[in-house]
Structures are given as C-alpha cells and as structure tokens.
Amino acid sequence: MKVIDSVARMATLARILRKEGKTIALVPTMGYLHEGHLTLAKTAKKHTDVVVMSIFVNPAQFGPNEDFEKYPRDPKRDEELARTAGVDVLFYPSVKEMYPGGYSTYVNVEGLSDVLCGASRPGHFRGVATVVAKLFGIVKPDITYFGQKDAQQLIIIRKMAQDLNMGIEIKSIPTVREAGGLAMSSRNSYLSEDQKEEALALFRSLEKAESLIRQGEKDSKKIIAAIKNMIKDKPSIKIDYVSIVDTKTLKDADTISGEVLIAVAALSGETRLIDNIIVNLPAQNLPKDEIKKRKEVKA
C-alpha cells in the first residue's frame, strides 16, 4: 500500500494509472476508521483495479463551535486498518496541501444544502461538496463509494457530479451498524456506554416508522410523532430534527408515497448523531391518482 501526502504526487499517480487502463475507486473519509469505512474499501476492491482511500479532516465542513480540533485522529491505526481492507493507495494530505494560501473557490449545491443537517450546520455541505470536488479532480476516480448513513451528503454529491458533468459513478452501501443497531461513526468514540445504549433509540424509532408505513400509515406527521415519542424519554438525547423527505429533492413529504428518506439527527451530550432509512412504498400501495400519474409518465 502506498501512502501519499502530496496532492501533486497523488495526481501524477492517478494519471499513470489511467494511462495503464486501470479503473480507480475513491473512498473519501475523515479517518479514525471503523468497519463502515472498511466495508466501503472492501466493496470497492471487488469492482475496480485500484482503491484509493483519502483521509482528510476537512476544516471547511466544521462550524466555528464544532469539534474540528478534537475530532478523533489516529494515523498509524488508520494506515494498518486500510492495509488490511485491501486499500492500494492511502491519500493523506495536509490542510495546507488542500487549501493553500489564497484559496477562495467553493462549491455549493443549491436547494439541497440548507435543509436537514444543513439547516443546523450552515456552510457544512459547501465544505463537503468543495473537498469532494477537489478529491475528484486530484484522484480522478471512475467510481466513488459512500455510506448510506450520510444520506444527505450522498444525495448532494450525486447532484454535484451530475450537474458538473464529472463522469464519476457515485455508489452507496447500506449503513453499517454496531451491535443493537447504532449507526457506525467515528464520533461514537465520544459516547459513554450509557449514551450508546440510549442512542439505540434512533434506529429503533426508524424501524418503528417503517413498520407503521408497512401497516398502512401514510401520514408523515403521525410517523414523525411516533419517532419523537420513542426518543424523547432518553435523558441524554436531544432531538435536532425528524424529517420525512423525497429522496431526490429533499423536500418534505406530507404523505408517504413512492421512495422517501426518513432522517433523524440528535445530540447525545455534545455529540451529534444522525441516522436514516429509505422506505420505498410499492406502487400497489400508492393512491390511485398517483399510480395513474406514474403510468402516464412511463407511457
């Protein structure tokens, strides 16, 4: 496994690999690797010739009062884990390499970046889109892999790649979870065992929501209320938002129909947690006028 900390060297290697006809996969991370990251790398390894994993704690996506300075970092541990997962190139640039003096260019995906987590973290997704666009330009991957846990990020990156004609396939894998269902995250290292136990309420509430939908409930307000009721009695958990939105536009879905994203964000102490599920309601369960509309569009 090569470890590269220079943007110029990484770009040169990418050009060489492409000239050799190699397909490149990129797995962008902020490090402090866990099984979710490793699953992305292992999946990428099955479908491409060269897996590049980037590790960069991106200051542009942290707000002024967020945890950039204390975000968990362990380069030696990450290097060993990446090697065992089959990563071919570990790209580990510094902040100065990614944002040299005088840097002033940013990417903003309008309409998708200021809702859900973007409403609570202004500028966050501008930072995410910017750094991912830079990584795409440096590594020039054929395919990039993201986890479903960061669903809004995934939707934004797909839109950016489409709008800017980047020619990169954006793949996702299901959320990897700890025992009990807690979505894996590097920030879980901040949590005590008691906080982890209470945080399980997020996933359990999402399971309850899906069950209600499968039983025929279509009213989003009722489903959101059920989710909140399952979380609110956990003393360490403070809900930021519970939303049900369209998976392409991220606009609120008042009535469940077709494919929706059910997303939850909360704070456990000072630790921000997010989770989500996607529910795709079979066409036969849609209202008759919606079925008719979809048949007309297909025709």
N, C-alpha and C positions, 0 to 999 in steps of 0.2 A: 504494500500500500504506500503510495506517495503522499507526503504531507507538504502542502504548498501554502505559503503565507503571502505570496506576491500576486497581485492582480495581473501584472504583465506575464508572469510565468504561467499562470493558470490559463490565460487567453492563448498563449503560444501553444501550450499542450493541447488545448481544445482544437486549435486549427490543425495541428498534426494528426490528431485522432480522426478528425473529419476527412482529411485527405486520404487517410488509410481506409476509409469506408466504415469506420466504427460508429455504432449508434451509442449515443450518450444519454444517460438518465441523470437528472439532478434531484437530490433530496435536500431541500433547504431546511436548516434547523438553527436554533439558538443554543444548541449544546445541552449539557447536563443530560445526556442521552438516556432514554428509557426504552422499554420494549416497543412502544409505539413507533419511535424513530427507527428502531432496528427492523421492525416489520416492513416499514416503507423501503428500507435498503434491500432487504431480502426479496421483496416483491420486484423491485427494480432490476435486481440481478437476474431474475428469471426471463426478463423481456428485452434486455439491452446488453451491449458488449462491455460498456464501461459505466460504472456507478460513481458519480461524484457527489459526495456529501459536503455541504457547506455548513460551517459553524461560525455564526456571527451574531453576537448580541447587539442588535441594531438600535442605536440611541434614538433614531428618528421616529420609532414607533412607541416610545415611552413618553408619558406626560411628565410635567415638572415635579409632581409629587408621587411618582410611581417608583418601581423598585429596580431601576436600571443598575444602580451601584451594587445592590445586594443580590441581584439575580444570580442563581447558583451557577458556578463555573468550576469545572474540573477537567482541564485539557488532557492530562495523562489518562484518566479513566475513560474519557470520550474516545481517545485515539485507540485504546485497546478494544473497546466495545465496537467501534466502527470496523476495525480489522476483523473481528470475529463474525461480523454480519456480512462480510464479503465486499465491503467498500473498497474501490480501487484507488480513488483519489480523495483525500480529505483536504478541503479548501478552507483555510483558517485565517482569513485576512484581518488586519487591524482596522480600527476606526479611521486612522489616517490614510490607510490604503483605499478604503471605500468612500470616504468623504474628505478628500484632500482640501487644503486651504483654498478658499474662494468658491467652494462647491455651492451651487444655487439652483439646481434643477430638481423638481419633484413631480411625481405622477399622482394625479387624483382621479379616481373613478367616481364620477358624479352620480348621485341618485342611489348608490349602494353603500357609500362610506360613512354616511351621517345618521344611520339608523342602528337599532340593536346596540351592539358594543360601541359602534361609532358615536352614538349619542352620548354615551357615558365617558368616552375616551376621545375627545376631539383631536383630530390630526393623526390618530393611531393608524388608520388604514392608508393615509397618504404615505406614512413612513413605510408601511408594509409593501404597498404597491411599488414605491420607489426602489427599495432594496431588492425586491424580486426582479424588477425590470433590469436593474444593474447586474444581478446574478445571471439572468438570461443572456444579457449582452456579453458577459465575460465567458461563461461556460458553454453557451450555445447548445443547449441540450435539445434532443429530439423529443423527450418526454420528461415531465416533472411530476413528482409524486407528493401529495399532501394527505393529511389525515382528515376524516370527516368531522372530528371534534371541532376543528376550526372551520365550521361550515361557511360562515360569512366571508372569511378570508378566501376560502376556496372559490366561492361564487365571484368575488371581486377579481381574483387573479384570472379566472376563466374569461371574464368580461374584458379585462385589460388585454389579454393575449389575443382575443378575437378582434377588439376594436383597433389594435395597433398592428394587426396582420403579422404577428410574431411567428406563426407557423410552428408553434410548440403544442404538443398534446398534453393536456392537463389531466392527470389521473388522480383518483382518490381511493383510499381504502377505508373500511369501516373503523370506527373508533375502537382502539384497544383499551381494555378496562382492567383495573385491578380486581382482586377477589371481592365479590359483592357488587361490583358494577361501577365503582368510581372511575371516571374517565382519567386515563393516564395523562399526567402533565408534570413538567419539571417543577412547577410551583407546588406540587403536592408535598415536596420535601419541607415546605414551611409548616405543614399541618401536624398537630399532635394526633395521637391515636384516637382520642375522643372526638376531635374535629373531623378526622377522616370518617369515623362512624356516622356522625351527623350529616356529613356531606353526601353520604349514600342516598339521602332523601331526594337529591336532584334527579338521579337516574330512576329511582323508584317512582317518582312523580311522573316522569316521562313515560314509563311503562304503563302507569295508570291511565295517562292521557290516551295512549294508543289503544288500550283496552276499551275505553269509553267510545272511541271512534269506531272500533270494530263492532261494538254492540249497537251502533246506530246513531250515536250522538254527533250532531253536525254543528252545533252552536259553539263557536270558538270561545265566547265569554264564559260559558259554563265549564269548558275544558280548562281554561286558564284559571278559573276559580278553584277547580279541583286540584290543580298543580300547586297553587299557592297554599291551599289548606294543608297539603302534605308536608310543606316545607316550613311554614310559619311557626310551628311549635318547637323548632330546633333552636335552642338558645344561642348557638354560635353562628347561625346562618342569617344573613340579612339579604333579602331579595333585591336585586337591581332591576331586573325585568323578567317577565314571562311573556313570550310573544308567539303567535302563530302567523306565519307569513308565506307568501308564494315563494317557491324555491328559485325563481329566476329574477323577479323584480324586488323581492324582499318587502313588498307591500303587505299590510295587514290583510289577512283572510278572515272576514267576518263569519263565513260559513265554510265548513270543510268540504272541499271538492277537489278531485284530482290529487296532485302532489303538493304537500305542504311541509314546511320546516317548523318544528316545534322547538323553540330555543329558550334556554334558561341561563341567566347569569346571576351570580350571588357572591357575597363576601363572607368568608369564614375568618373572623378576626379581620386582619388586613389583607388576607389572601383572596384574590379574585379567582372564582371558579366559573367555568362555562361548560355547558353540555347541550346536546340536542339529539333529536331523532327526526328522520324523514318518514312521513306516512304517505303512501300512495294509495288513495282510495280507488278500488276497482270501478270501472265505468258503470257496471250494473247498479252500483250504489249511489250514483250521481243523480241529481234531479233530472226529470225528463227533458226540460228545456235545455239543460247543459249538455246532455247526451246528443240531442238534436243538433245543437250548435257545433259540437265537435265532429259529428258526421258530415255536416255541411263543409267544414274547413277541410277535412280529408278529401272530400269529393272534388 
